[in-house]
């Protein structure tokens, strides 16, 4: 079952550090299952992280900038921010 979580990521914009609150759905993974008489076994399923929304701390963005922020946040969750998102969700549980 998926649960919703929010994690703040920080990036430097100019001379300021800016926070982005990224909300995502988290579905836990499943460990591998060994072979049995009925099955040859099944590989493990990794945890899933699905982007929901991104909010720039202290700012309201126009539609075009919001779309860019959403793309950035979604890419972050699927790349470098994946492990942080999984750890945050597991800590919340």
MARFIPA-555896 format. One record per residue (C-alpha): y, z, x. Coordinates in Angstrom, 2 decimals. Layout:
MARFIPA-555896
rec c2:Y | c3:Z | c1:X
...
This chain:
MARFIPA-555896
rec c2:0.00 | c3:0.00 | c1:0.00
rec c2:3.43 | c3:-0.97 | c1:1.34
rec c2:6.15 | c3:1.62 | c1:1.86
rec c2:9.87 | c3:1.00 | c1:2.38
rec c2:11.65 | c3:2.26 | c1:5.51
rec c2:15.03 | c3:1.90 | c1:7.21
rec c2:15.70 | c3:1.91 | c1:10.94
rec c2:19.05 | c3:1.57 | c1:12.73
rec c2:19.17 | c3:-0.88 | c1:15.61
rec c2:22.18 | c3:-1.01 | c1:17.94
rec c2:23.68 | c3:-3.97 | c1:19.76
rec c2:26.82 | c3:-4.48 | c1:21.83
rec c2:29.51 | c3:-6.67 | c1:20.30
rec c2:32.44 | c3:-7.07 | c1:22.66
rec c2:33.14 | c3:-3.61 | c1:24.02
rec c2:31.70 | c3:-1.76 | c1:21.01
rec c2:28.20 | c3:-0.70 | c1:20.19
rec c2:27.45 | c3:-1.60 | c1:16.58
rec c2:24.66 | c3:-0.33 | c1:14.35
rec c2:22.63 | c3:-2.37 | c1:11.87
rec c2:20.53 | c3:-0.58 | c1:9.25
rec c2:17.41 | c3:-2.71 | c1:8.76
rec c2:15.27 | c3:-2.01 | c1:5.69
rec c2:11.67 | c3:-3.24 | c1:5.70
rec c2:8.33 | c3:-2.84 | c1:3.96
rec c2:5.47 | c3:-1.48 | c1:6.04
rec c2:1.78 | c3:-1.98 | c1:5.36
rec c2:-0.59 | c3:-0.07 | c1:7.67
rec c2:-3.21 | c3:-1.99 | c1:9.61
rec c2:-6.96 | c3:-1.58 | c1:9.36
rec c2:-9.30 | c3:-0.79 | c1:12.25
rec c2:-12.09 | c3:-3.18 | c1:13.20
rec c2:-15.40 | c3:-2.79 | c1:11.43
rec c2:-18.56 | c3:-2.99 | c1:13.45
rec c2:-21.51 | c3:-5.17 | c1:12.56
rec c2:-24.00 | c3:-4.12 | c1:9.91
rec c2:-27.10 | c3:-5.66 | c1:8.40
rec c2:-24.93 | c3:-7.34 | c1:5.75
rec c2:-22.07 | c3:-8.49 | c1:7.99
rec c2:-21.31 | c3:-9.50 | c1:11.54
rec c2:-18.30 | c3:-7.19 | c1:11.49
rec c2:-14.60 | c3:-7.76 | c1:10.93
rec c2:-11.69 | c3:-7.74 | c1:13.38
rec c2:-8.85 | c3:-5.24 | c1:13.08
rec c2:-5.79 | c3:-6.11 | c1:10.97
rec c2:-2.48 | c3:-5.16 | c1:12.62
rec c2:0.24 | c3:-3.34 | c1:10.67
rec c2:2.56 | c3:-5.63 | c1:8.71
rec c2:6.36 | c3:-5.35 | c1:8.76
rec c2:8.28 | c3:-7.38 | c1:6.14
rec c2:12.09 | c3:-7.66 | c1:6.27
rec c2:14.00 | c3:-6.53 | c1:3.14
rec c2:17.70 | c3:-6.32 | c1:4.09
rec c2:20.19 | c3:-5.65 | c1:6.87
rec c2:23.50 | c3:-3.77 | c1:6.57
rec c2:26.14 | c3:-3.77 | c1:9.30
rec c2:27.41 | c3:-0.20 | c1:9.69
rec c2:30.90 | c3:0.18 | c1:8.26
rec c2:31.43 | c3:-3.47 | c1:7.30
rec c2:31.11 | c3:-5.81 | c1:4.33
rec c2:30.21 | c3:-9.33 | c1:5.43
rec c2:30.83 | c3:-12.65 | c1:3.71
rec c2:27.77 | c3:-14.61 | c1:2.59
rec c2:27.46 | c3:-16.78 | c1:5.73
rec c2:27.70 | c3:-13.86 | c1:8.14
rec c2:25.28 | c3:-11.81 | c1:6.03
rec c2:22.76 | c3:-14.65 | c1:6.17
rec c2:23.06 | c3:-14.74 | c1:9.98
rec c2:22.66 | c3:-10.96 | c1:10.20
rec c2:19.58 | c3:-11.15 | c1:7.95
rec c2:18.06 | c3:-13.87 | c1:10.16
rec c2:18.77 | c3:-11.83 | c1:13.28
rec c2:17.22 | c3:-8.69 | c1:11.76
rec c2:14.16 | c3:-10.55 | c1:10.49
rec c2:13.60 | c3:-12.09 | c1:13.93
rec c2:14.05 | c3:-8.65 | c1:15.51
rec c2:11.38 | c3:-7.11 | c1:13.26
rec c2:8.92 | c3:-9.86 | c1:14.15
rec c2:9.72 | c3:-9.61 | c1:17.88
rec c2:11.17 | c3:-6.88 | c1:20.08
rec c2:11.78 | c3:-4.44 | c1:17.20
rec c2:8.25 | c3:-4.62 | c1:15.76
rec c2:6.83 | c3:-1.66 | c1:17.71
rec c2:9.89 | c3:0.49 | c1:16.88
rec c2:9.57 | c3:-0.37 | c1:13.17
rec c2:5.84 | c3:0.48 | c1:13.13
rec c2:6.41 | c3:3.78 | c1:14.98
rec c2:9.27 | c3:4.69 | c1:12.61
rec c2:7.14 | c3:3.99 | c1:9.54
rec c2:4.19 | c3:5.97 | c1:10.89
rec c2:6.51 | c3:8.91 | c1:11.74
rec c2:7.89 | c3:8.84 | c1:8.18
rec c2:4.37 | c3:8.96 | c1:6.66
